Amino acid sequence: MEVSEEYLERYSRHIILEEVGIDGQEKISSARVLIIGAGGLGSPVALYLAAAGVGTIGIADADNVEISNLQRQIVHFTSDVGSAKAVSAAAKIQAINPHVRVNVYKEYLCAANISAIIREYDFVVDGTDNFASKFLINDACVLNRIPFSHGGILRFSGQAITVKPGETACYRCIFEQPPPTNSVPTCSSAGVLGAIGGMLGTIQATEALKYITGAGMPLYNSLLHFDAKKMDFRKVAVKKNDHCPVCGERPSIHELVDGEQAVCDLKKG
């Protein structure tokens, strides 16, 4: 690719990193990353990947911005209330970096449409807030061999793991199936400190960039958990489960199925 003076200046702090350099930045510029959920996690992910110069960023979210989102979903402003989250996020991405191409999906991803969408990307970031979506994303990425970052937040804590299908433990290797409906509180019922989304989302953005550039070691086979009240971080080693229903030796999951909370709305925009 042709490298301009503006390109060298914009990404100079990446380029001077020995682990990234001009080759790594060119990998970032050619990469395609899908962010599922433009909320508390997807917001910082979108901003940092845009700033980093990821060539194509997909934003999938069917919801509209509500005033209660603004406490933590930093990609949306007060003037965006009532607007589609995916459109709002796309506008901020291009305001930060007009060289980034943004694909907008104003729809819920479900068993009927998720595979066709994720196959267009090199890496997926799970920024959703319910178990049905998280298991669907895991299964879709594993079956389609698309690496992804899982993240979840609640109250003052967060957790993350990066999955490389066929090589590392997946989300189902650790949590085989979703918990019973309403057995685990959500952010809307239990609350979340706004900055927690920034902490975890920044980790997920870092994982995406590490995967793209090959710098460092992603959170493979490691579940990272933090408790912000104590500012305590710990990693739990996990391993591929031979009996995993989606990536084990004799998998029972061969097709995608929507969980209770998943909704399929095929309207596009």
Backbone torsions as a table, in degrees:
resi	resn	phi	psi	omega
1	MET	NA	152.6	178.8
2	GLU	-78.5	130.9	-176.9
3	VAL	-107.7	118.1	-178.7
4	SER	-93.5	168.6	176.1
5	GLU	-63.1	-39.0	179.4
6	GLU	-63.8	-38.6	177.7
7	TYR	-62.0	-47.2	-179.3
8	LEU	-63.2	-37.7	-179.3
9	GLU	-73.7	-43.9	-178.3
10	ARG	-59.3	-42.3	-173.9
11	TYR	-106.5	21.9	-173.6
12	SER	-59.3	-36.0	-177.8
13	ARG	-72.2	-23.4	170.6
14	HIS	-77.0	-44.8	-172.1
15	ILE	-63.6	-32.5	180.0
16	ILE	-79.6	-8.5	174.4
17	LEU	-74.0	127.1	-179.4
18	GLU	-58.5	-35.8	-176.3
19	GLU	-77.2	-13.0	-179.3
20	VAL	-113.0	-70.3	178.1
21	GLY	66.4	-173.5	-179.2
22	ILE	-68.1	-35.1	179.3
23	ASP	-65.0	-42.5	179.0
24	GLY	-65.6	-39.0	179.1
25	GLN	-66.8	-35.7	176.6
26	GLU	-66.4	-33.5	175.1
27	LYS	-64.7	-41.2	177.6
28	ILE	-62.2	-43.6	-177.7
29	SER	-66.5	-22.3	179.7
30	SER	-96.5	-7.9	-172.7
31	ALA	-77.7	156.8	178.1
32	ARG	-127.7	117.8	-176.9
33	VAL	-124.5	132.0	176.6
34	LEU	-103.8	127.8	175.1
35	ILE	-107.0	118.8	179.8
36	ILE	-100.3	108.1	-176.4
37	GLY	104.8	116.6	179.5
38	ALA	-106.3	50.4	-176.9
39	GLY	-111.5	-136.1	-175.8
40	GLY	-62.8	-35.4	177.5
41	LEU	-88.8	-46.3	-177.9
42	GLY	-62.3	-28.6	-179.0
43	SER	-60.7	-58.3	179.3
44	PRO	-65.5	-32.9	177.3
45	VAL	-60.2	-48.2	-178.3
46	ALA	-61.2	-44.0	-177.7
47	LEU	-65.7	-44.4	-177.8
48	TYR	-73.3	-35.5	177.9
49	LEU	-70.0	-35.4	175.6
50	ALA	-64.7	-46.7	179.6
51	ALA	-61.8	-34.8	-179.4
52	ALA	-72.7	-18.4	178.2
53	GLY	92.7	23.2	175.6
54	VAL	-55.8	128.1	-170.4
55	GLY	-60.2	-44.9	179.6
56	THR	-133.3	126.5	177.6
57	ILE	-120.8	126.1	174.0
58	GLY	-99.5	139.3	178.0
59	ILE	-123.6	117.4	-179.8
60	ALA	-116.0	116.5	177.4
61	ASP	-165.3	129.1	-177.3
62	ALA	-95.3	-6.6	-174.2
63	ASP	-86.8	164.1	172.9
64	ASN	-102.6	155.6	179.8
65	VAL	-69.5	129.9	175.3
66	GLU	-115.8	156.9	-175.2
67	ILE	-63.7	-29.2	178.5
68	SER	-69.4	-17.5	178.2
69	ASN	-71.8	-27.1	-167.8
70	LEU	-68.0	-17.2	179.5
71	GLN	-65.9	-21.5	-175.7
72	ARG	-142.0	-21.1	-174.1
73	GLN	-92.7	82.0	-164.5
74	ILE	-72.7	-6.5	177.0
75	VAL	-79.4	-12.9	-178.8
76	HIS	-108.2	141.2	-179.7
77	PHE	-110.6	168.6	-179.7
78	THR	-56.4	-37.3	-179.7
79	SER	-68.7	-11.2	-179.4
80	ASP	-89.9	-7.7	-178.0
81	VAL	-55.2	128.6	-177.0
82	GLY	95.6	-16.6	179.4
83	SER	-84.0	159.7	175.3
84	ALA	-65.7	131.8	-178.7
85	LYS	-59.5	-41.5	-178.0
86	ALA	-62.7	-38.9	179.5
87	VAL	-70.6	-42.6	178.3
88	SER	-60.0	-46.3	-179.9
89	ALA	-63.9	-41.0	-180.0
90	ALA	-60.9	-39.5	180.0
91	ALA	-63.5	-40.0	-179.6
92	LYS	-70.7	-36.6	177.5
93	ILE	-59.2	-46.8	-176.5
94	GLN	-75.6	-23.3	174.2
95	ALA	-69.6	-36.6	176.9
96	ILE	-72.0	-43.9	-174.1
97	ASN	-146.3	97.1	-177.5
98	PRO	-67.6	-9.4	179.5
99	HIS	-81.9	-12.6	-179.1
100	VAL	-82.0	133.8	172.9
101	ARG	-88.0	133.8	-178.9
102	VAL	-119.0	128.1	173.3
103	ASN	-104.9	126.3	-175.8
104	VAL	-106.1	128.9	177.1
105	TYR	-122.6	98.2	178.6
106	LYS	-87.5	64.9	-175.5
107	GLU	-155.4	155.5	171.8
108	TYR	-77.6	134.4	174.1
109	LEU	-85.5	133.0	-176.1
110	CYS	-143.4	-178.3	-175.9
111	ALA	-57.3	-31.1	-175.8
112	ALA	-76.5	-23.8	-172.5
113	ASN	-127.3	-12.5	-171.1
114	ILE	-66.6	-40.0	-176.7
115	SER	-62.7	-44.0	-179.2
116	ALA	-61.5	-33.0	-179.0
117	ILE	-78.5	-48.8	-174.5
118	ILE	-68.5	-23.7	179.3
119	ARG	-64.5	-16.1	178.9
120	GLU	-84.1	1.1	-172.9
121	TYR	-126.2	156.8	179.2
122	ASP	-87.4	-26.1	-173.7
123	PHE	-153.2	145.1	-179.6
124	VAL	-121.5	139.4	173.8
125	VAL	-113.3	120.9	178.5
126	ASP	-87.6	106.7	176.7
127	GLY	-114.0	27.2	-177.2
128	THR	-82.5	170.7	-174.0
129	ASP	-125.5	21.6	177.4
130	ASN	-144.5	153.0	-174.0
131	PHE	-67.1	-36.5	-179.8
132	ALA	-58.1	-44.1	179.5
133	SER	-67.3	-39.7	-177.5
134	LYS	-65.5	-40.9	177.6
135	PHE	-70.3	-36.6	177.1
136	LEU	-63.1	-44.9	179.3
137	ILE	-62.4	-43.9	178.4
138	ASN	-58.1	-51.6	-175.9
139	ASP	-63.9	-41.3	-179.9
140	ALA	-64.6	-43.6	-179.0
141	CYS	-68.3	-39.6	179.0
142	VAL	-65.2	-47.5	-178.1
143	LEU	-65.6	-29.6	-179.7
144	ASN	-100.0	3.5	178.1
145	ARG	57.7	45.0	177.3
146	ILE	-108.9	120.1	178.3
147	PRO	-66.5	149.8	-177.9
148	PHE	-153.6	161.4	175.8
149	SER	-109.0	123.7	173.0
150	HIS	-93.7	139.7	174.5
151	GLY	-145.9	148.3	176.9
152	GLY	-150.8	144.8	179.8
153	ILE	-135.3	153.8	175.7
154	LEU	-165.6	133.0	179.1
155	ARG	55.4	-104.9	-178.5
156	PHE	-115.6	14.5	-173.4
157	SER	-128.5	163.2	178.1
158	GLY	-151.7	160.2	176.5
159	GLN	-145.7	152.7	-179.1
160	ALA	-151.6	151.0	171.1
161	ILE	-152.0	147.7	176.7
162	THR	-110.2	133.1	-174.5
163	VAL	-115.5	129.9	172.1
164	LYS	-116.0	98.2	-172.9
165	PRO	-53.4	138.4	-179.8
166	GLY	88.6	-15.3	-177.7
167	GLU	-123.5	-32.2	-174.9
168	THR	-123.9	170.1	173.9
169	ALA	-61.6	142.2	175.2
170	CYS	-103.9	178.7	-178.2
171	TYR	-61.5	-38.9	179.2
172	ARG	-71.8	-21.9	175.3
173	CYS	-63.2	-29.9	-178.2
174	ILE	-95.2	-47.7	-179.5
175	PHE	-121.1	100.0	-169.1
176	GLU	-62.2	-36.5	-178.3
177	GLN	-150.3	160.8	-179.4
178	PRO	-62.1	149.8	175.0
179	PRO	-69.0	162.4	178.0
180	PRO	-55.7	145.3	-179.1
181	THR	-53.9	133.1	177.9
182	ASN	69.5	9.5	178.4
183	SER	-82.9	-19.9	179.5
184	VAL	-120.1	129.5	-179.0
185	PRO	-66.5	155.9	176.0
186	THR	-107.7	171.9	177.7
187	CYS	-60.2	-34.3	-178.1
188	SER	-71.0	-25.4	-179.4
189	SER	-100.1	-29.7	-176.5
190	ALA	-109.5	-16.4	179.1
191	GLY	89.0	163.3	175.7
192	VAL	-155.4	136.4	174.4
193	LEU	-67.9	128.7	-171.8
194	GLY	-53.2	-41.9	-175.6
195	ALA	-68.3	-16.6	179.6
196	ILE	-62.3	-37.7	176.6
197	GLY	-61.1	-38.6	177.8
198	GLY	-66.0	-40.5	179.2
199	MET	-61.7	-49.7	-176.3
200	LEU	-74.3	-40.3	179.5
201	GLY	-63.1	-36.1	177.4
202	THR	-65.8	-36.8	175.7
203	ILE	-63.4	-42.9	-179.9
204	GLN	-65.3	-39.2	177.0
205	ALA	-63.0	-39.8	178.0
206	THR	-63.0	-41.5	178.6
207	GLU	-61.2	-41.8	178.4
208	ALA	-61.7	-45.1	-178.9
209	LEU	-68.2	-36.3	176.4
210	LYS	-63.7	-43.5	178.7
211	TYR	-62.1	-44.8	-176.7
212	ILE	-63.7	-44.9	-174.3
213	THR	-88.3	-20.7	-174.7
214	GLY	81.3	9.1	179.7
215	ALA	-81.8	129.9	176.5
216	GLY	71.3	-168.3	-178.7
217	MET	-120.5	116.0	176.4
218	PRO	-60.9	172.2	-179.0
219	LEU	-77.1	59.2	176.2
220	TYR	-79.8	132.5	177.9
221	ASN	55.1	27.5	178.6
222	SER	-139.5	119.7	175.2
223	LEU	-94.8	111.5	178.8
224	LEU	-88.0	128.9	177.4
225	HIS	-128.3	139.2	173.5
226	PHE	-133.2	147.8	175.0
227	ASP	-117.8	106.5	-173.2
228	ALA	-72.2	-21.6	178.2
229	LYS	-63.3	-37.7	177.3
230	LYS	-100.4	-6.1	-171.1
231	MET	49.8	51.5	-178.3
232	ASP	-108.7	122.6	177.4
233	PHE	-112.9	137.2	175.1
234	ARG	-146.6	150.1	176.9
235	LYS	-114.5	133.1	177.7
236	VAL	-108.9	121.9	178.7
237	ALA	-70.9	132.2	176.4
238	VAL	-128.0	164.6	179.4
239	LYS	-139.7	159.9	179.7
240	LYS	-59.1	131.7	-178.3
241	ASN	-94.2	115.7	-179.1
242	ASP	-60.2	-22.2	-178.4
243	HIS	-101.5	11.9	178.8
244	CYS	-58.8	133.6	-176.9
245	PRO	-69.8	-13.2	-179.6
246	VAL	-115.1	-30.5	-178.4
247	CYS	-125.5	9.3	-179.9
248	GLY	-76.2	-174.4	-177.1
249	GLU	-68.4	-31.9	178.2
250	ARG	-130.1	72.7	-174.8
251	PRO	-65.0	143.9	177.1
252	SER	-102.0	-13.1	179.5
253	ILE	-99.5	112.6	179.6
254	HIS	-119.6	-15.6	179.5
255	GLU	-132.2	152.7	-178.8
256	LEU	-82.3	140.4	179.2
257	VAL	-132.9	136.6	177.9
258	ASP	-74.3	137.6	173.2
259	GLY	-81.5	-179.4	-175.0
260	GLU	-59.4	-36.0	-173.6
261	GLN	-89.9	-7.6	-176.2
262	ALA	-78.2	140.1	179.0
263	VAL	-126.8	137.3	-180.0
264	CYS	-109.3	113.8	178.5
265	ASP	-128.2	107.8	-170.8
266	LEU	-87.6	12.8	175.4
267	LYS	-67.3	135.9	-178.0
268	LYS	-118.2	151.7	179.1
269	GLY	-164.5	NA	NA
